């Protein structure tokens, strides 16, 4: 079963729907031999308090 995982900042529900549909459409076109219902898309949202860049949390970088 093909699984697509996307990690990024939180996005609204409607954008999640568009993202899942678009990724699913591409994956089902590429994996022709796999049943469409077997393609899974996972969205993992990471808020700025849970992401660090250059030794700093993004939430702290934004307040500077």
Order of alpha helices (4+ residues) and beta strands (2+ residues): beta-alpha-beta-beta-beta-alpha
